[in-house]
Amino acid sequence: ETTDSEREQVREWKEQLQEVKARINALPELPRWWAGTFHEIQEPTHVFLGGDPQRKAQVTSPASLSAFNATVPTYSLAEEAPEAQRRLALAKWLTSANNPLPARVWANRIWQYHFGQGLVGTPSDFGLMGQAPSHPELLDWLARRLMASGWQLKPFHRMILLSEAYRQGSAYHAEGGKIDAENRFLWRFSPRRLSAEEIRDSMLAAAGVLNRRMGGPGFRLYRYLQDNVATYVPLDQHGSETWRRAVYHHHARASVIDLMSEFDCPDPAFASPKRSVTTTPLQALTLMNHSFTQDMAQAMASRLDAMAGKDDEAWIREACLQCFGRLPTQEETAAMKPFKESMGGALLCRTLFNANAFIHLD
């Protein structure tokens, strides 16, 4: 038989074991890495009749597209060339100084990002079926500038943002609208609605909770469940880690984030060269009633209470600075003061989130 002291010793060991297990379970999951070297045997490359991989024709070797041989230096590799060599040859061919197409496409995409409309209206089709550029000389100049800078994007963005075309006013003139209603000739800056990601980040910034940490792993706005099929469940609880900028969001192809999708965030399962811009009642309802909007409005109201106290005019001034980047007009102040007194600061913040000045770049 065991003695009392032995039983006491066993009990202490069990308690220590439970403590160790609890500490192990509390440890964060470490990242997993796989490394290896692959030496795959390259299978013969065939010409596909009609582009159908099931209709193989003659064997061919890796080479550049013959349609561009007149303007771009060609390359041809042996049939047994490894994949790394094939990829390197293709990359050098694409970025050749004599190949203007990638630079023109890239420059047009960046222009479209800032202006809402590219110099070429069909960003993924520069061929005969696509639209002709509205300013061909400008597009060629931008492409040459991008290539000459070593494909550096930050100076390229800065150049566009400091240009006269970008900095001009958005005021509408009947004479200009009569000649060019679509503003293809850039006689003014066309107001554009912010993207879904920009609207989300703007609310986080106005509320003062935007996590500006750069780099590192991304975050998810959903929980991943693996049953018979993968299931993505939107998160109910949010915090500092999910309040990072949307550029760090890991958007799974099968996930749907309602706050994003209501503002025309494309289906991640498909490639979307250009986003559609719609106006629906659900957008206003989302900016008024969504749980994220309510949380951000409450956080913003608490922040303004701490900054301005009971001074309503100072509160409203700071609110407009945070949301619109400007001071309120006398008419706006006169309208907001009684609204805040009767409905509260959080509801006023939700109203500001719904304002055109908040969700549009004008």
C-alpha positions as CSV (number, residue, x, y, z in Angstrom):
1,E,0.0,0.0,0.0
2,T,1.0,3.6,-0.6
3,T,1.6,5.8,2.3
4,D,0.1,9.2,2.8
5,S,3.3,10.9,2.0
6,E,3.5,9.0,-1.3
7,R,0.0,9.9,-2.2
8,E,0.7,13.5,-1.4
9,Q,3.8,13.3,-3.6
10,V,1.7,11.9,-6.5
11,R,-0.9,14.6,-6.1
12,E,1.8,17.3,-6.3
13,W,3.3,15.7,-9.4
14,K,-0.2,15.7,-11.0
15,E,-0.6,19.4,-10.2
16,Q,2.8,20.2,-11.6
17,L,1.9,18.2,-14.8
18,Q,-1.3,20.2,-15.2
19,E,0.6,23.4,-14.8
20,V,3.1,22.4,-17.5
21,K,0.3,21.3,-19.9
22,A,-1.4,24.7,-19.3
23,R,1.8,26.6,-20.1
24,I,2.3,24.5,-23.2
25,N,-1.2,25.1,-24.5
26,A,-0.7,28.9,-23.9
27,L,2.3,29.0,-26.2
28,P,1.5,30.7,-29.6
29,E,1.6,28.4,-32.6
30,L,5.0,28.6,-34.3
31,P,5.2,29.2,-38.0
32,R,5.9,26.1,-40.1
33,W,8.4,26.1,-42.9
34,W,9.0,23.6,-45.6
35,A,12.2,23.5,-47.6
36,G,13.3,21.3,-50.4
37,T,14.9,20.9,-53.7
38,F,13.0,19.6,-56.7
39,H,14.5,18.3,-59.8
40,E,11.5,17.6,-61.9
41,I,11.9,16.0,-65.3
42,Q,10.5,18.5,-67.8
43,E,7.8,16.9,-69.9
44,P,7.6,17.7,-73.6
45,T,5.9,20.9,-74.5
46,H,3.2,20.6,-77.2
47,V,1.4,23.2,-79.3
48,F,-2.3,23.1,-78.3
49,L,-4.7,23.2,-81.2
50,G,-7.2,26.0,-80.5
51,G,-5.6,26.4,-77.1
52,D,-7.1,23.1,-76.0
53,P,-4.7,21.1,-73.8
54,Q,-6.5,17.9,-74.8
55,R,-5.6,18.5,-78.5
56,K,-1.8,18.2,-78.6
57,A,0.1,18.9,-81.8
58,Q,3.8,19.0,-82.5
59,V,6.4,19.2,-79.8
60,T,7.9,22.7,-79.4
61,S,10.7,24.2,-77.2
62,P,10.3,27.1,-74.8
63,A,10.5,30.3,-76.8
64,S,9.2,33.9,-77.0
65,L,5.9,34.7,-78.8
66,S,6.5,34.9,-82.5
67,A,3.9,37.7,-82.9
68,F,6.3,40.0,-81.1
69,N,9.5,39.0,-82.9
70,A,9.6,42.1,-85.0
71,T,9.9,44.5,-82.0
72,V,11.3,42.4,-79.1
73,P,14.5,40.4,-79.0
74,T,13.6,36.7,-79.2
75,Y,14.7,33.8,-77.0
76,S,14.6,30.1,-77.4
77,L,15.6,27.4,-74.9
78,A,16.3,23.7,-75.2
79,E,13.4,21.3,-74.6
80,E,15.0,20.0,-71.4
81,A,15.6,23.5,-69.9
82,P,14.7,23.6,-66.2
83,E,11.8,25.6,-64.9
84,A,14.0,28.2,-63.3
85,Q,15.7,28.9,-66.5
86,R,12.4,29.2,-68.4
87,R,11.0,31.6,-65.9
88,L,14.1,33.8,-65.9
89,A,14.1,34.0,-69.7
90,L,10.4,34.9,-69.7
91,A,11.0,37.6,-67.1
92,K,13.9,39.2,-69.0
93,W,11.8,39.1,-72.2
94,L,8.8,40.8,-70.5
95,T,10.9,43.6,-69.0
96,S,13.1,44.2,-72.0
97,A,13.6,47.8,-72.9
98,N,12.4,46.9,-76.4
99,N,9.1,45.5,-75.1
100,P,6.8,48.5,-74.3
101,L,3.6,46.5,-73.6
102,P,4.2,45.6,-70.0
103,A,5.2,49.1,-69.0
104,R,2.2,50.6,-70.8
105,V,-0.2,48.2,-69.1
106,W,1.4,48.8,-65.7
107,A,1.4,52.6,-66.1
108,N,-2.2,52.5,-67.2
109,R,-3.2,50.5,-64.1
110,I,-1.5,53.0,-61.8
111,W,-3.2,55.9,-63.6
112,Q,-6.5,54.1,-63.3
113,Y,-5.9,53.6,-59.5
114,H,-5.6,57.3,-58.9
115,F,-8.1,58.7,-61.5
116,G,-10.7,55.9,-61.4
117,Q,-10.4,55.6,-65.2
118,G,-7.3,54.5,-67.2
119,L,-6.0,56.2,-70.2
120,V,-7.0,52.9,-71.8
121,G,-10.5,52.0,-70.7
122,T,-9.9,48.2,-71.1
123,P,-7.0,47.7,-68.7
124,S,-6.6,44.0,-69.6
125,D,-7.0,44.3,-73.3
126,F,-4.6,46.5,-75.3
127,G,-5.3,44.6,-78.5
128,L,-7.6,45.2,-81.4
129,M,-10.7,44.3,-79.3
130,G,-9.8,46.9,-76.6
131,Q,-10.3,50.6,-76.4
132,A,-7.8,53.0,-78.0
133,P,-5.9,55.2,-75.5
134,S,-7.4,58.6,-74.9
135,H,-3.9,60.1,-74.7
136,P,-1.5,57.8,-76.6
137,E,1.5,60.1,-76.3
138,L,1.0,60.5,-72.6
139,L,0.7,56.8,-72.1
140,D,3.9,56.2,-74.0
141,W,5.7,58.9,-72.0
142,L,4.6,57.3,-68.7
143,A,5.7,53.9,-69.9
144,R,9.1,55.2,-70.8
145,R,9.4,57.1,-67.5
146,L,8.5,53.9,-65.6
147,M,11.1,51.8,-67.4
148,A,13.8,54.5,-67.1
149,S,13.3,54.7,-63.3
150,G,14.1,51.0,-63.0
151,W,10.4,50.1,-62.5
152,Q,10.3,52.0,-59.2
153,L,6.7,52.6,-58.1
154,K,6.9,55.2,-55.3
155,P,8.5,57.9,-57.5
156,F,5.9,57.1,-60.2
157,H,3.0,57.5,-57.8
158,R,4.5,60.7,-56.5
159,M,4.8,62.1,-60.0
160,I,1.2,61.4,-60.8
161,L,-0.1,62.9,-57.5
162,L,1.9,66.1,-58.1
163,S,0.8,66.5,-61.7
164,E,-1.5,69.3,-62.8
165,A,-4.0,66.8,-64.1
166,Y,-4.4,65.2,-60.6
167,R,-4.4,68.5,-58.7
168,Q,-7.0,70.3,-60.7
169,G,-10.4,71.0,-59.3
170,S,-13.5,68.8,-59.7
171,A,-16.0,71.6,-60.3
172,Y,-18.4,70.9,-63.2
173,H,-18.7,73.3,-66.1
174,A,-21.5,73.1,-68.5
175,E,-19.3,74.0,-71.5
176,G,-16.8,71.3,-70.7
177,G,-19.6,68.8,-70.0
178,K,-21.2,69.5,-73.3
179,I,-18.0,68.7,-75.2
180,D,-16.7,65.9,-73.1
181,A,-19.3,64.5,-70.7
182,E,-17.2,61.5,-69.7
183,N,-14.2,63.7,-69.0
184,R,-11.9,61.5,-71.2
185,F,-9.8,64.6,-72.0
186,L,-9.2,65.4,-68.3
187,W,-10.6,68.9,-68.2
188,R,-11.4,68.4,-64.5
189,F,-10.7,65.8,-61.8
190,S,-13.6,63.3,-61.8
191,P,-14.9,62.7,-58.3
192,R,-14.7,59.0,-57.4
193,R,-16.0,57.0,-54.5
194,L,-13.4,55.4,-52.3
195,S,-12.9,51.7,-52.6
196,A,-14.3,49.3,-50.0
197,E,-10.9,49.0,-48.4
198,E,-10.3,52.7,-48.3
199,I,-13.7,53.3,-46.7
200,R,-12.9,50.7,-44.0
201,D,-9.5,52.2,-43.3
202,S,-10.9,55.7,-43.2
203,M,-13.4,54.8,-40.5
204,L,-10.6,53.1,-38.5
205,A,-8.4,56.3,-38.8
206,A,-11.3,58.6,-37.9
207,A,-12.0,56.5,-34.8
208,G,-8.3,56.7,-33.8
209,V,-7.9,52.9,-33.6
210,L,-6.1,52.2,-36.9
211,N,-3.2,49.9,-36.3
212,R,-0.4,51.3,-38.5
213,R,2.0,48.4,-38.0
214,M,3.8,47.6,-41.2
215,G,4.9,44.2,-42.5
216,G,4.6,40.8,-40.9
217,P,1.8,38.3,-41.3
218,G,-1.6,39.5,-42.5
219,F,-4.9,39.2,-40.6
220,R,-8.2,37.6,-41.3
221,L,-11.8,38.9,-40.9
222,Y,-13.1,35.4,-40.8
223,R,-12.6,32.0,-39.0
224,Y,-11.5,29.1,-41.2
225,L,-13.4,25.8,-40.5
226,Q,-12.4,22.6,-42.2
227,D,-15.3,20.1,-42.3
228,N,-16.3,18.2,-45.4
229,V,-15.6,21.5,-47.2
230,A,-13.8,24.7,-46.2
231,T,-16.1,27.1,-44.5
232,Y,-15.3,30.8,-43.7
233,V,-17.3,32.3,-40.8
234,P,-17.1,36.1,-40.3
235,L,-15.5,37.2,-37.1
236,D,-17.8,38.6,-34.4
237,Q,-15.1,40.1,-32.2
238,H,-12.5,42.6,-33.5
239,G,-9.5,44.2,-31.9
240,S,-6.1,45.8,-32.6
241,E,-4.9,42.9,-34.8
242,T,-7.9,43.1,-37.2
243,W,-7.8,46.9,-37.2
244,R,-4.8,47.0,-39.4
245,R,-4.9,48.5,-42.9
246,A,-6.8,46.4,-45.4
247,V,-3.7,45.9,-47.5
248,Y,-2.7,43.3,-45.0
249,H,-6.0,41.4,-45.1
250,H,-5.8,37.8,-46.2
251,H,-8.8,37.6,-48.5
252,A,-9.6,33.9,-49.2
253,R,-11.2,33.1,-52.5
254,A,-14.3,31.6,-51.0
255,S,-14.8,34.2,-48.2
256,V,-17.4,37.0,-48.3
257,I,-16.9,40.1,-46.2
258,D,-20.2,41.9,-46.3
259,L,-18.7,45.3,-45.5
260,M,-16.4,44.9,-48.4
261,S,-18.8,43.3,-50.9
262,E,-21.5,46.0,-50.4
263,F,-19.0,48.5,-51.8
264,D,-18.2,46.5,-54.9
265,C,-15.1,44.7,-53.6
266,P,-14.7,42.1,-56.4
267,D,-15.2,38.4,-55.9
268,P,-11.7,37.1,-54.9
269,A,-12.4,33.9,-56.9
270,F,-12.1,35.9,-60.1
271,A,-9.6,38.3,-61.6
272,S,-11.1,41.8,-61.9
273,P,-9.0,44.3,-63.9
274,K,-11.5,47.1,-63.1
275,R,-14.0,47.4,-60.3
276,S,-17.6,48.3,-60.9
277,V,-19.1,51.2,-59.0
278,T,-22.7,50.8,-58.0
279,T,-25.0,52.8,-55.7
280,T,-27.5,50.8,-53.7
281,P,-29.6,51.3,-50.5
282,L,-27.5,48.6,-48.8
283,Q,-24.5,50.8,-48.8
284,A,-26.2,53.5,-46.8
285,L,-27.6,50.9,-44.4
286,T,-24.2,49.3,-44.0
287,L,-22.6,52.7,-43.1
288,M,-25.4,53.2,-40.6
289,N,-26.2,49.9,-39.0
290,H,-23.3,47.5,-39.5
291,S,-21.7,46.4,-36.3
292,F,-18.3,47.6,-37.5
293,T,-19.7,51.0,-38.3
294,Q,-21.3,51.2,-34.9
295,D,-18.1,50.2,-33.1
296,M,-16.1,52.8,-35.0
297,A,-18.7,55.5,-34.4
298,Q,-18.7,54.8,-30.7
299,A,-14.8,54.8,-30.6
300,M,-14.7,58.1,-32.5
301,A,-17.3,59.7,-30.2
302,S,-15.3,58.6,-27.1
303,R,-12.2,60.0,-28.7
304,L,-13.8,63.3,-29.4
305,D,-15.3,63.5,-25.9
306,A,-11.8,63.1,-24.5
307,M,-10.4,65.8,-26.9
308,A,-13.2,68.4,-26.7
309,G,-15.1,67.7,-23.5
310,K,-18.4,69.4,-23.4
311,D,-17.5,72.1,-25.9
312,D,-19.9,71.1,-28.8
313,E,-18.4,73.5,-31.3
314,A,-14.9,72.2,-30.7
315,W,-16.2,68.6,-30.8
316,I,-17.8,69.3,-34.2
317,R,-14.7,71.0,-35.5
318,E,-12.5,68.1,-34.7
319,A,-15.1,65.6,-36.1
320,C,-15.1,67.3,-39.4
321,L,-11.3,67.5,-39.4
322,Q,-11.1,63.8,-38.8
323,C,-13.7,62.8,-41.4
324,F,-13.4,65.5,-44.1
325,G,-10.0,67.0,-43.6
326,R,-11.5,70.5,-43.2
327,L,-13.4,72.7,-40.8
328,P,-17.2,72.7,-40.8
329,T,-19.1,75.6,-42.3
330,Q,-21.3,77.8,-40.1
331,E,-24.4,76.0,-41.6
332,E,-23.0,72.6,-40.8
333,T,-22.2,73.6,-37.2
334,A,-25.6,75.0,-36.7
335,A,-27.2,71.7,-38.0
336,M,-24.9,69.4,-36.0
337,K,-25.2,71.0,-32.6
338,P,-28.9,70.3,-31.9
339,F,-28.5,66.8,-33.6
340,K,-25.7,65.9,-31.2
341,E,-27.6,67.2,-28.2
342,S,-30.7,65.2,-29.0
343,M,-29.3,62.1,-30.6
344,G,-25.8,61.8,-29.1
345,G,-22.3,61.9,-30.5
346,A,-22.1,58.3,-31.7
347,L,-25.1,58.7,-34.0
348,L,-23.6,61.9,-35.4
349,C,-20.4,60.1,-36.2
350,R,-22.4,57.4,-38.1
351,T,-24.1,60.2,-40.0
352,L,-20.7,61.7,-40.9
353,F,-19.6,58.2,-42.1
354,N,-22.6,58.4,-44.5
355,A,-21.7,61.8,-45.9
356,N,-20.5,62.1,-49.5
357,A,-17.5,64.1,-48.4
358,F,-16.4,61.1,-46.4
359,I,-16.7,58.3,-48.9
360,H,-15.8,60.3,-52.1
361,L,-12.5,61.8,-53.3
362,D,-13.6,65.1,-54.6
